[in-house]
Amino acid sequence: MIELHTHTTYSDGILTPQQLVERAANAGVKALAITDHDTLHGWNEAIAAAIPHKMEIVPGVVISTVYTGR
């Protein structure tokens, strides 16, 4: 099972990267994307937490933009 869109407490999620990895591992996820808004900060923590679970972390990011109409 894979999950390709998650958020941690580094943006608008309610779980730390470690907690998110633990919850995903308990649900049988084998590949987990960390896709926080406008930050890359959760990646290294998630990668480290995933090692004992043999889970692949897929680094991603959601980038906020503003259209000015020009």
C-alpha positions, 0 to 999 in steps of 0.5 A, a space after each residue: 500500500 502507498 500513500 502519496 499525500 500527507 502533511 505533518 506538524 511542519 505544515 497543517 498536519 496533526 502528527 509529527 513526521 515520526 508519528 505519521 510514519 508509525 501510524 502509516 507503518 501500522 496501517 501497512 503502508 510501504 511507501 509514504 510521501 511527505 508533502 507539507 505546505 511550503 517546507 521540506 523540514 519533515 523529510 529527514 525525520 520521516 526518513 530516519 523514522 522509516 528505516 526500522 519499518 523498511 518503508 520508503 519515504 517519497 519527498 514532496 512539497 505543496 507550493 503556495 502560489 498567488 495569481 495576480 491576474 497579470 
